[in-house]
Amino acid sequence: MKALLLIDLQIDFCPNGALEVKEGDEVIPIANALMPHFDLVVATQDWHPANHGSFAANHPWRKPGQIIDLNGLQQILWPIHCVQDSFGAQLHPQLDQEGIHKIFYKGTDPEIDSYSGFFDNGHRKATGLGDFLKEKGVDEVYILGLATDYCVKFSALDALEFGFKTYLVADACRGVELKEGDIENALQEMVDKGVQITYSQAVI
């Protein structure tokens, strides 16, 4: 069984959002077009408490883009984004939410960030997504969303670890590109580890 994973298609990651991913909203119509072709569609949402340790504003004198140690893990500091129950944390209004069967929240623990839809960044706690997919009999996952070089990449790599045949729908992803080459490097890392690259037209 095949499942479609929609990673963080939230207002804050789209143009004019708090942590804008360039052209992030362009993946929404592709996601809508793909959803009817899958028996199971699952979405993830970044869902941070306001005191989250990844927010630069919660560390005196720190700025977004700087790297700190957060409970033993390297942490890039971000602008405040996707705060629980805020406008920016909502799924994009043009996303066909009726086509989504279940939503998994991540980044809810203020002490550790969670890029992947499956685990936090230290693999200390699972979100439940992997077990849910297994229970449903899923063996293939198709992943799209925001952002290619962070939450999409780590979700894809964790999907492989769960034993899923993992496809990245490349035209339905956009990246942050903090440093030049980040997106290309992320794609290469995914391919090297076994993720297969596909495109929406091939899926449809």
ZANUVEX-351435 format. One record per residue: x, y, z of N, C-alpha, C in turn; residue in three letters. Coordinates in nm, 4 decimals. Example, Ala and Ser with C-alpha at 12.3 -4.5 7.8 and 13.67 -1.06 7.14 Angstrom:
2
> 1.3190; -0.5690; 0.7800; 1.2300; -0.4500; 0.7800; 1.3200; -0.3300; 0.7800; ALA .
> 1.2850; -0.2250; 0.7080; 1.3670; -0.1060; 0.7140; 1.2900; 0.0030; 0.7870; SER .
This chain:
204
> 0.0836; -0.1203; 0.0000; 0.0000; 0.0000; 0.0000; 0.0872; 0.1255; 0.0000; MET .
> 0.0417; 0.2241; -0.0737; 0.1176; 0.3484; -0.0879; 0.0531; 0.4594; -0.0054; LYS .
> 0.1383; 0.5405; 0.0579; 0.0897; 0.6567; 0.1336; 0.1594; 0.7821; 0.0838; ALA .
> 0.0877; 0.8927; 0.0863; 0.1432; 1.0232; 0.0524; 0.1647; 1.1007; 0.1814; LEU .
> 0.2874; 1.1499; 0.2014; 0.3202; 1.2285; 0.3208; 0.3388; 1.3752; 0.2820; LEU .
> 0.2579; 1.4601; 0.3384; 0.2650; 1.6046; 0.3135; 0.3387; 1.6676; 0.4315; LEU .
> 0.4587; 1.7171; 0.4047; 0.5431; 1.7667; 0.5137; 0.5294; 1.9182; 0.5304; ILE .
> 0.4705; 1.9582; 0.6408; 0.4713; 2.0986; 0.6879; 0.4229; 2.2003; 0.5848; ASP .
> 0.3080; 2.1736; 0.5249; 0.2518; 2.2685; 0.4269; 0.1741; 2.3765; 0.5032; LEU .
> 0.2500; 2.4568; 0.5773; 0.1934; 2.5536; 0.6717; 0.2174; 2.6971; 0.6276; GLN .
> 0.1314; 2.7852; 0.6756; 0.1356; 2.9255; 0.6356; 0.2710; 2.9887; 0.6640; ILE .
> 0.3307; 2.9585; 0.7796; 0.4582; 3.0222; 0.8155; 0.5724; 2.9851; 0.7216; ASP .
> 0.5612; 2.8732; 0.6502; 0.6678; 2.8319; 0.5581; 0.6427; 2.8787; 0.4151; PHE .
> 0.5313; 2.9456; 0.3927; 0.4982; 2.9945; 0.2590; 0.5292; 3.1437; 0.2484; CYS .
> 0.5292; 3.2014; 0.1272; 0.5625; 3.3437; 0.1116; 0.4856; 3.4325; 0.2092; PRO .
> 0.5586; 3.5261; 0.2674; 0.5114; 3.6200; 0.3696; 0.4945; 3.5559; 0.5076; ASN .
> 0.5322; 3.4292; 0.5208; 0.5268; 3.3629; 0.6509; 0.6492; 3.3963; 0.7348; GLY .
> 0.6453; 3.3528; 0.8593; 0.7516; 3.3860; 0.9550; 0.8849; 3.3210; 0.9184; ALA .
> 0.8801; 3.2045; 0.8542; 1.0021; 3.1350; 0.8106; 0.9808; 3.0941; 0.6648; LEU .
> 0.9757; 3.1960; 0.5818; 0.9351; 3.1800; 0.4422; 1.0311; 3.0912; 0.3629; GLU .
> 0.9743; 2.9929; 0.2952; 1.0482; 2.9125; 0.1988; 1.0103; 2.9660; 0.0607; VAL .
> 1.1093; 3.0078; -0.0147; 1.0830; 3.0688; -0.1448; 0.9974; 2.9756; -0.2313; LYS .
> 0.8892; 3.0302; -0.2855; 0.7969; 2.9556; -0.3736; 0.7288; 2.8390; -0.3004; GLU .
> 0.7272; 2.8436; -0.1665; 0.6693; 2.7339; -0.0905; 0.5242; 2.7058; -0.1262; GLY .
> 0.4488; 2.8108; -0.1606; 0.3070; 2.7916; -0.1923; 0.2857; 2.7212; -0.3262; ASP .
> 0.3905; 2.7129; -0.4088; 0.3756; 2.6509; -0.5404; 0.3569; 2.4989; -0.5320; GLU .
> 0.3875; 2.4409; -0.4170; 0.3704; 2.2955; -0.4030; 0.2265; 2.2589; -0.3665; VAL .
> 0.1463; 2.3557; -0.3236; 0.0105; 2.3262; -0.2766; -0.0770; 2.2659; -0.3873; ILE .
> -0.0841; 2.3289; -0.5072; -0.1680; 2.2683; -0.6113; -0.1188; 2.1302; -0.6550; PRO .
> 0.0114; 2.1072; -0.6463; 0.0641; 1.9737; -0.6811; 0.0177; 1.8724; -0.5767; ILE .
> 0.0250; 1.9108; -0.4494; -0.0227; 1.8226; -0.3424; -0.1703; 1.7888; -0.3624; ALA .
> -0.2500; 1.8904; -0.3952; -0.3938; 1.8681; -0.4171; -0.4187; 1.7719; -0.5331; ASN .
> -0.3378; 1.7842; -0.6380; -0.3543; 1.6974; -0.7549; -0.3147; 1.5531; -0.7253; ALA .
> -0.2182; 1.5355; -0.6346; -0.1679; 1.4012; -0.6043; -0.2580; 1.3238; -0.5074; LEU .
> -0.3213; 1.3950; -0.4159; -0.3946; 1.3289; -0.3072; -0.4956; 1.2231; -0.3533; MET .
> -0.5747; 1.2483; -0.4578; -0.6735; 1.1475; -0.4980; -0.6118; 1.0172; -0.5488; PRO .
> -0.4828; 1.0157; -0.5740; -0.4166; 0.8972; -0.6279; -0.3614; 0.8057; -0.5184; HIS .
> -0.3904; 0.8388; -0.3926; -0.3398; 0.7596; -0.2804; -0.4538; 0.7162; -0.1889; PHE .
> -0.4437; 0.5938; -0.1376; -0.5428; 0.5432; -0.0422; -0.5270; 0.6075; 0.0944; ASP .
> -0.4045; 0.6521; 0.1250; -0.3775; 0.7111; 0.2564; -0.2940; 0.8376; 0.2394; LEU .
> -0.3421; 0.9463; 0.2961; -0.2704; 1.0743; 0.2913; -0.2508; 1.1235; 0.4344; VAL .
> -0.1261; 1.1483; 0.4704; -0.0914; 1.1925; 0.6058; -0.0151; 1.3238; 0.5965; VAL .
> -0.0444; 1.4151; 0.6865; 0.0260; 1.5435; 0.6907; 0.1012; 1.5569; 0.8227; ALA .
> 0.2100; 1.6331; 0.8193; 0.2777; 1.6718; 0.9430; 0.2647; 1.8230; 0.9610; THR .
> 0.2658; 1.8649; 1.0865; 0.2675; 2.0073; 1.1184; 0.3725; 2.0339; 1.2247; GLN .
> 0.4584; 2.1325; 1.1971; 0.5439; 2.1875; 1.3011; 0.4500; 2.2505; 1.4041; ASP .
> 0.4703; 2.2196; 1.5312; 0.3719; 2.2600; 1.6328; 0.4460; 2.2960; 1.7612; TRP .
> 0.5117; 2.4120; 1.7566; 0.6044; 2.4503; 1.8636; 0.5355; 2.5257; 1.9768; HIS .
> 0.5739; 2.4957; 2.1022; 0.5359; 2.5867; 2.2109; 0.6131; 2.7180; 2.1955; PRO .
> 0.5588; 2.8248; 2.2505; 0.6202; 2.9575; 2.2328; 0.7605; 2.9655; 2.2926; ALA .
> 0.7898; 2.8785; 2.3902; 0.9218; 2.8818; 2.4552; 1.0195; 2.7827; 2.3916; ASN .
> 0.9963; 2.7468; 2.2670; 1.0796; 2.6423; 2.2051; 1.2267; 2.6841; 2.1964; HIS .
> 1.3138; 2.5883; 2.2263; 1.4577; 2.6152; 2.2302; 1.5212; 2.6448; 2.0959; GLY .
> 1.4490; 2.6186; 1.9863; 1.5052; 2.6463; 1.8533; 1.4817; 2.7908; 1.8100; SER .
> 1.4053; 2.8670; 1.8876; 1.3767; 3.0056; 1.8506; 1.4888; 3.0972; 1.9004; PHE .
> 1.5488; 3.1713; 1.8078; 1.6558; 3.2643; 1.8461; 1.6089; 3.3620; 1.9533; ALA .
> 1.4833; 3.4025; 1.9444; 1.4296; 3.5019; 2.0382; 1.4306; 3.4524; 2.1832; ALA .
> 1.4391; 3.3206; 2.2009; 1.4407; 3.2655; 2.3374; 1.5819; 3.2536; 2.3944; ASN .
> 1.6811; 3.3076; 2.3224; 1.8204; 3.3047; 2.3686; 1.8764; 3.4476; 2.3602; HIS .
> 1.9033; 3.5107; 2.4739; 1.9525; 3.6495; 2.4713; 2.0735; 3.6658; 2.3804; PRO .
> 2.0697; 3.7694; 2.2983; 2.1789; 3.8099; 2.2099; 2.1996; 3.7158; 2.0901; TRP .
> 2.1124; 3.6208; 2.0740; 2.1282; 3.5284; 1.9607; 2.0418; 3.5728; 1.8431; ARG .
> 2.0867; 3.5321; 1.7212; 2.0145; 3.5680; 1.5993; 1.9840; 3.4418; 1.5186; LYS .
> 1.8770; 3.4451; 1.4379; 1.8486; 3.3323; 1.3495; 1.9696; 3.3001; 1.2613; PRO .
> 1.9926; 3.1719; 1.2436; 2.1054; 3.1260; 1.1620; 2.2259; 3.0856; 1.2449; GLY .
> 2.2345; 3.1342; 1.3693; 2.3442; 3.0926; 1.4563; 2.3194; 2.9500; 1.5058; GLN .
> 2.4265; 2.8832; 1.5463; 2.4172; 2.7450; 1.5926; 2.4551; 2.7389; 1.7400; ILE .
> 2.3722; 2.6724; 1.8182; 2.3994; 2.6551; 1.9608; 2.3954; 2.5056; 1.9947; ILE .
> 2.4345; 2.4735; 2.1176; 2.4126; 2.3389; 2.1705; 2.2802; 2.3420; 2.2462; ASP .
> 2.1863; 2.2558; 2.2054; 2.0575; 2.2453; 2.2727; 2.0434; 2.1034; 2.3261; LEU .
> 2.0683; 2.0889; 2.4547; 2.0584; 1.9579; 2.5197; 2.1401; 1.8501; 2.4483; ASN .
> 2.2632; 1.8874; 2.4121; 2.3554; 1.7893; 2.3559; 2.3490; 1.7747; 2.2048; GLY .
> 2.2636; 1.8513; 2.1394; 2.2539; 1.8453; 1.9935; 2.2823; 1.9827; 1.9343; LEU .
> 2.3489; 1.9844; 1.8185; 2.3673; 2.1109; 1.7469; 2.2315; 2.1602; 1.6992; GLN .
> 2.2029; 2.2863; 1.7228; 2.0727; 2.3416; 1.6866; 2.0897; 2.4726; 1.6123; GLN .
> 2.0385; 2.4788; 1.4891; 2.0295; 2.6067; 1.4181; 1.9158; 2.6855; 1.4805; ILE .
> 1.9399; 2.8115; 1.5066; 1.8353; 2.8972; 1.5623; 1.7507; 2.9564; 1.4494; LEU .
> 1.6187; 2.9543; 1.4709; 1.5236; 2.9999; 1.3691; 1.4420; 3.1172; 1.4214; TRP .
> 1.3805; 3.1929; 1.3296; 1.2801; 3.2904; 1.3755; 1.1639; 3.2154; 1.4418; PRO .
> 1.0894; 3.2840; 1.5247; 0.9693; 3.2235; 1.5836; 0.8746; 3.1841; 1.4704; ILE .
> 0.8313; 3.0586; 1.4711; 0.7439; 3.0094; 1.3634; 0.6583; 2.8934; 1.4129; HIS .
> 0.5445; 2.8744; 1.3483; 0.4559; 2.7600; 1.3734; 0.4305; 2.7370; 1.5228; CYS .
> 0.3990; 2.8460; 1.5921; 0.3640; 2.8342; 1.7337; 0.2240; 2.7730; 1.7439; VAL .
> 0.2099; 2.6782; 1.8358; 0.0842; 2.6047; 1.8521; -0.0369; 2.6982; 1.8528; GLN .
> -0.1354; 2.6627; 1.7702; -0.2632; 2.7343; 1.7614; -0.2536; 2.8753; 1.7033; ASP .
> -0.1359; 2.9112; 1.6508; -0.1234; 3.0429; 1.5869; -0.1690; 3.0353; 1.4410; SER .
> -0.1929; 3.1517; 1.3827; -0.2332; 3.1583; 1.2413; -0.1282; 3.0922; 1.1525; PHE .
> -0.0018; 3.1242; 1.1784; 0.1054; 3.0745; 1.0918; 0.1258; 2.9245; 1.0977; GLY .
> 0.0803; 2.8618; 1.2057; 0.0967; 2.7167; 1.2202; -0.0094; 2.6385; 1.1431; ALA .
> -0.1134; 2.7082; 1.0967; -0.2215; 2.6402; 1.0255; -0.1721; 2.5871; 0.8906; GLN .
> -0.2356; 2.4798; 0.8459; -0.2090; 2.4320; 0.7101; -0.2529; 2.5386; 0.6106; LEU .
> -0.1858; 2.5422; 0.4959; -0.2135; 2.6450; 0.3951; -0.3610; 2.6400; 0.3553; HIS .
> -0.4274; 2.7553; 0.3478; -0.5722; 2.7562; 0.3212; -0.6119; 2.6958; 0.1864; PRO .
> -0.5197; 2.6934; 0.0917; -0.5539; 2.6363; -0.0397; -0.5287; 2.4854; -0.0476; GLN .
> -0.4757; 2.4281; 0.0610; -0.4548; 2.2836; 0.0652; -0.5892; 2.2143; 0.0888; LEU .
> -0.6167; 2.1104; 0.0116; -0.7418; 2.0353; 0.0247; -0.7347; 1.9476; 0.1494; ASP .
> -0.7741; 2.0043; 0.2633; -0.7571; 1.9336; 0.3901; -0.8550; 1.8178; 0.4075; GLN .
> -0.9622; 1.8174; 0.3303; -1.0564; 1.7051; 0.3380; -0.9936; 1.5755; 0.2873; GLU .
> -0.8874; 1.5893; 0.2067; -0.8199; 1.4710; 0.1535; -0.7167; 1.4108; 0.2478; GLY .
> -0.6972; 1.4747; 0.3647; -0.5960; 1.4278; 0.4605; -0.6620; 1.3367; 0.5642; ILE .
> -0.6060; 1.2171; 0.5816; -0.6658; 1.1204; 0.6741; -0.6196; 1.1396; 0.8184; HIS .
> -0.4958; 1.1837; 0.8373; -0.4455; 1.2026; 0.9738; -0.3312; 1.3040; 0.9720; LYS .
> -0.3209; 1.3796; 1.0820; -0.2134; 1.4791; 1.0971; -0.1273; 1.4408; 1.2170; ILE .
> 0.0040; 1.4489; 1.1984; 0.0977; 1.4242; 1.3082; 0.1703; 1.5543; 1.3406; PHE .
> 0.1748; 1.5865; 1.4695; 0.2395; 1.7091; 1.5148; 0.3825; 1.6789; 1.5585; TYR .
> 0.4732; 1.7723; 1.5292; 0.6135; 1.7527; 1.5653; 0.6718; 1.8830; 1.6206; LYS .
> 0.7853; 1.8700; 1.6913; 0.8469; 1.9891; 1.7496; 0.7717; 2.0415; 1.8700; GLY .
> 0.6968; 1.9531; 1.9372; 0.6131; 1.9966; 2.0494; 0.6895; 2.0073; 2.1813; THR .
> 0.8058; 1.9446; 2.1880; 0.8878; 1.9476; 2.3102; 0.9818; 2.0679; 2.3049; ASP .
> 0.9737; 2.1603; 2.4014; 1.0579; 2.2811; 2.3956; 1.2068; 2.2527; 2.4052; PRO .
> 1.2430; 2.1321; 2.4502; 1.3840; 2.1001; 2.4746; 1.4564; 2.0436; 2.3524; GLU .
> 1.3811; 2.0072; 2.2469; 1.4460; 1.9442; 2.1312; 1.3649; 1.9727; 2.0053; ILE .
> 1.4330; 1.9976; 1.8949; 1.3641; 2.0253; 1.7690; 1.3306; 1.8930; 1.6991; ASP .
> 1.2431; 1.9007; 1.6023; 1.2008; 1.7802; 1.5306; 1.1790; 1.8156; 1.3843; SER .
> 1.2807; 1.7920; 1.3019; 1.2658; 1.8167; 1.1584; 1.1842; 1.7049; 1.0934; TYR .
> 1.2147; 1.5815; 1.1320; 1.1485; 1.4663; 1.0722; 1.0056; 1.4513; 1.1224; SER .
> 0.9195; 1.3989; 1.0350; 0.7840; 1.3669; 1.0764; 0.7762; 1.2420; 1.1619; GLY .
> 0.8874; 1.1671; 1.1705; 0.8881; 1.0395; 1.2415; 0.9467; 1.0485; 1.3828; PHE .
> 1.0533; 1.1295; 1.3983; 1.1258; 1.1368; 1.5260; 1.1686; 1.2801; 1.5545; PHE .
> 1.2073; 1.3062; 1.6790; 1.2780; 1.4306; 1.7080; 1.4218; 1.4181; 1.6562; ASP .
> 1.4967; 1.5275; 1.6625; 1.6306; 1.5295; 1.6012; 1.7316; 1.4388; 1.6701; ASN .
> 1.7027; 1.3992; 1.7927; 1.7925; 1.3070; 1.8622; 1.7441; 1.1632; 1.8592; GLY .
> 1.6350; 1.1410; 1.7844; 1.5723; 1.0070; 1.7807; 1.5407; 0.9576; 1.9224; HIS .
> 1.5042; 1.0509; 2.0089; 1.4728; 1.0148; 2.1476; 1.3258; 0.9752; 2.1637; ARG .
> 1.2396; 1.0409; 2.0866; 1.0972; 1.0095; 2.0925; 1.0415; 1.0015; 1.9508; LYS .
> 0.9491; 0.9092; 1.9309; 0.8808; 0.8958; 1.8015; 0.7497; 0.9743; 1.8044; ALA .
> 0.7077; 1.0199; 1.6863; 0.5795; 1.0916; 1.6756; 0.4620; 0.9956; 1.6661; THR .
> 0.4905; 0.8700; 1.6317; 0.3841; 0.7724; 1.6085; 0.3541; 0.7505; 1.4617; GLY .
> 0.4116; 0.8338; 1.3749; 0.3839; 0.8232; 1.2311; 0.4277; 0.6884; 1.1739; LEU .
> 0.5472; 0.6443; 1.2088; 0.5990; 0.5187; 1.1539; 0.5117; 0.4002; 1.1906; GLY .
> 0.4741; 0.3914; 1.3174; 0.3893; 0.2806; 1.3630; 0.2511; 0.2875; 1.2980; ASP .
> 0.1993; 0.4080; 1.2835; 0.0682; 0.4257; 1.2191; 0.0699; 0.3715; 1.0760; PHE .
> 0.1745; 0.4073; 1.0001; 0.1845; 0.3616; 0.8615; 0.1981; 0.2100; 0.8543; LEU .
> 0.2769; 0.1535; 0.9445; 0.2943; 0.0073; 0.9481; 0.1602; -0.0625; 0.9768; LYS .
> 0.0876; -0.0079; 1.0732; -0.0416; -0.0669; 1.1098; -0.1392; -0.0652; 0.9927; GLU .
> -0.1274; 0.0364; 0.9081; -0.2166; 0.0491; 0.7927; -0.1714; -0.0372; 0.6749; LYS .
> -0.0569; -0.1041; 0.6908; -0.0081; -0.1903; 0.5831; 0.0675; -0.1176; 0.4737; GLY .
> 0.1165; 0.0015; 0.5052; 0.1912; 0.0810; 0.4067; 0.3304; 0.0208; 0.3872; VAL .
> 0.3731; 0.0099; 0.2611; 0.5112; -0.0322; 0.2341; 0.5854; 0.0667; 0.1444; ASP .
> 0.5112; 0.1606; 0.0828; 0.5734; 0.2648; 0.0007; 0.5222; 0.4011; 0.0449; GLU .
> 0.6144; 0.4974; 0.0590; 0.5736; 0.6342; 0.0901; 0.6262; 0.7304; -0.0149; VAL .
> 0.5435; 0.8258; -0.0491; 0.5787; 0.9346; -0.1403; 0.5765; 1.0625; -0.0580; TYR .
> 0.6883; 1.1336; -0.0585; 0.7055; 1.2485; 0.0313; 0.7172; 1.3776; -0.0492; ILE .
> 0.6471; 1.4803; -0.0038; 0.6600; 1.6133; -0.0637; 0.6451; 1.7166; 0.0468; LEU .
> 0.6829; 1.8413; 0.0154; 0.6574; 1.9479; 0.1128; 0.7731; 2.0427; 0.1343; GLY .
> 0.7784; 2.0957; 0.2568; 0.8709; 2.2018; 0.2945; 0.9428; 2.1636; 0.4248; LEU .
> 1.0700; 2.1791; 0.4275; 1.1563; 2.2244; 0.3194; 1.2524; 2.1107; 0.2815; ALA .
> 1.2901; 2.1090; 0.1546; 1.3705; 2.0001; 0.0998; 1.4914; 1.9663; 0.1850; THR .
> 1.5633; 2.0704; 0.2303; 1.6926; 2.0504; 0.2968; 1.6806; 2.0332; 0.4484; ASP .
> 1.5579; 2.0313; 0.5002; 1.5399; 2.0086; 0.6446; 1.4312; 1.9033; 0.6686; TYR .
> 1.3091; 1.9462; 0.6855; 1.2052; 1.8527; 0.7305; 1.1743; 1.7444; 0.6277; CYS .
> 1.1794; 1.7779; 0.5012; 1.1562; 1.6766; 0.3969; 1.2696; 1.5744; 0.3970; VAL .
> 1.3924; 1.6236; 0.3995; 1.5082; 1.5321; 0.3965; 1.5063; 1.4362; 0.5153; LYS .
> 1.4906; 1.4895; 0.6345; 1.4975; 1.4031; 0.7532; 1.3777; 1.3081; 0.7609; PHE .
> 1.2636; 1.3513; 0.7107; 1.1482; 1.2608; 0.7047; 1.1752; 1.1462; 0.6075; SER .
> 1.2347; 1.1777; 0.4936; 1.2645; 1.0745; 0.3936; 1.3674; 0.9744; 0.4464; ALA .
> 1.4705; 1.0242; 0.5128; 1.5739; 0.9346; 0.5652; 1.5170; 0.8450; 0.6753; LEU .
> 1.4291; 0.8994; 0.7592; 1.3680; 0.8173; 0.8634; 1.2697; 0.7166; 0.8046; ASP .
> 1.2030; 0.7531; 0.6958; 1.1128; 0.6585; 0.6288; 1.1910; 0.5361; 0.5813; ALA .
> 1.3107; 0.5595; 0.5290; 1.3969; 0.4483; 0.4877; 1.4303; 0.3586; 0.6070; LEU .
> 1.4617; 0.4216; 0.7204; 1.4976; 0.3447; 0.8401; 1.3825; 0.2568; 0.8874; GLU .
> 1.2608; 0.3021; 0.8631; 1.1436; 0.2223; 0.8989; 1.1200; 0.1079; 0.8000; PHE .
> 1.1959; 0.1097; 0.6903; 1.1824; 0.0018; 0.5935; 1.0867; 0.0309; 0.4797; GLY .
> 1.0398; 0.1554; 0.4709; 0.9508; 0.1908; 0.3608; 1.0297; 0.2165; 0.2327; PHE .
> 0.9776; 0.1701; 0.1206; 1.0307; 0.2140; -0.0085; 0.9919; 0.3604; -0.0204; LYS .
> 1.0897; 0.4468; -0.0382; 1.0668; 0.5909; -0.0203; 1.0945; 0.6686; -0.1485; THR .
> 0.9934; 0.7446; -0.1894; 1.0037; 0.8290; -0.3084; 0.9926; 0.9753; -0.2665; TYR .
> 1.0733; 1.0599; -0.3294; 1.0627; 1.2050; -0.3117; 0.9992; 1.2631; -0.4375; LEU .
> 0.8871; 1.3324; -0.4210; 0.8229; 1.3984; -0.5351; 0.8917; 1.5346; -0.5517; VAL .
> 0.9937; 1.5365; -0.6359; 1.0886; 1.6486; -0.6372; 1.0260; 1.7822; -0.6763; ALA .
> 0.9309; 1.7808; -0.7696; 0.8719; 1.9080; -0.8124; 0.7719; 1.9631; -0.7107; ASP .
> 0.7420; 1.8840; -0.6070; 0.6491; 1.9275; -0.5031; 0.7227; 1.9576; -0.3724; ALA .
> 0.8495; 1.9940; -0.3833; 0.9302; 2.0336; -0.2670; 0.9999; 2.1660; -0.2964; CYS .
> 1.0218; 2.2431; -0.1935; 1.1026; 2.3647; -0.2030; 1.1923; 2.3688; -0.0794; ARG .
> 1.3101; 2.4342; -0.0934; 1.4075; 2.4332; 0.0142; 1.4359; 2.5697; 0.0733; GLY .
> 1.5050; 2.5675; 0.1882; 1.5431; 2.6905; 0.2582; 1.6699; 2.7503; 0.1970; VAL .
> 1.7711; 2.6630; 0.1739; 1.8994; 2.7045; 0.1166; 1.9660; 2.8138; 0.2002; GLU .
> 1.9880; 2.7844; 0.3298; 2.0615; 2.8794; 0.4147; 2.1988; 2.9066; 0.3560; LEU .
> 2.2634; 2.7993; 0.3079; 2.3916; 2.8120; 0.2379; 2.3737; 2.7598; 0.0959; LYS .
> 2.4441; 2.8236; 0.0021; 2.4334; 2.7801; -0.1372; 2.4736; 2.6332; -0.1498; GLU .
> 2.3902; 2.5567; -0.2171; 2.4178; 2.4148; -0.2357; 2.3451; 2.3242; -0.1379; GLY .
> 2.2773; 2.3831; -0.0372; 2.2095; 2.3009; 0.0641; 2.1042; 2.2085; 0.0028; ASP .
> 2.0258; 2.2622; -0.0915; 1.9178; 2.1818; -0.1510; 1.9780; 2.0678; -0.2335; ILE .
> 2.0760; 2.1020; -0.3171; 2.1400; 2.0004; -0.4011; 2.2057; 1.8920; -0.3150; GLU .
> 2.2718; 1.9342; -0.2077; 2.3372; 1.8378; -0.1187; 2.2354; 1.7478; -0.0493; ASN .
> 2.1222; 1.8058; -0.0120; 2.0167; 1.7271; 0.0528; 1.9622; 1.6214; -0.0427; ALA .
> 1.9388; 1.6614; -0.1665; 1.8893; 1.5662; -0.2666; 1.9897; 1.4539; -0.2883; LEU .
> 2.1180; 1.4911; -0.2959; 2.2211; 1.3898; -0.3172; 2.2297; 1.2928; -0.1999; GLN .
> 2.2204; 1.3471; -0.0786; 2.2254; 1.2610; 0.0402; 2.1086; 1.1631; 0.0414; GLU .
> 1.9908; 1.2119; 0.0059; 1.8747; 1.1239; 0.0020; 1.8928; 1.0116; -0.0991; MET .
> 1.9398; 1.0479; -0.2195; 1.9606; 0.9478; -0.3249; 2.0663; 0.8464; -0.2822; VAL .
> 2.1751; 0.8964; -0.2237; 2.2843; 0.8082; -0.1811; 2.2361; 0.7049; -0.0791; ASP .
> 2.1372; 0.7435; 0.0019; 2.0904; 0.6530; 0.1076; 1.9733; 0.5654; 0.0638; LYS .
> 1.9244; 0.5886; -0.0597; 1.8231; 0.4968; -0.1117; 1.6880; 0.5574; -0.1452; GLY .
> 1.6727; 0.6882; -0.1284; 1.5475; 0.7531; -0.1675; 1.5422; 0.7622; -0.3205; VAL .
> 1.4279; 0.7311; -0.3779; 1.4122; 0.7398; -0.5232; 1.3427; 0.8708; -0.5581; GLN .
> 1.3985; 0.9405; -0.6567; 1.3417; 1.0693; -0.6996; 1.2380; 1.0440; -0.8081; ILE .
> 1.1208; 1.1064; -0.7900; 1.0178; 1.0985; -0.8914; 0.9551; 1.2365; -0.9075; THR .
> 0.8581; 1.2475; -0.9984; 0.7896; 1.3757; -1.0243; 0.6406; 1.3518; -1.0288; TYR .
> 0.5654; 1.4566; -1.0017; 0.4208; 1.4416; -0.9870; 0.3552; 1.3810; -1.1097; SER .
> 0.4012; 1.4203; -1.2283; 0.3382; 1.3655; -1.3502; 0.3558; 1.2148; -1.3605; GLN .
> 0.4688; 1.1657; -1.3152; 0.4947; 1.0206; -1.3182; 0.4031; 0.9478; -1.2206; ALA .
> 0.3732; 1.0120; -1.1078; 0.2869; 0.9506; -1.0069; 0.1424; 0.9476; -1.0564; VAL .
> 0.0994; 1.0600; -1.1163; -0.0375; 1.0701; -1.1644; -0.0580; 0.9812; -1.2871; ILE .
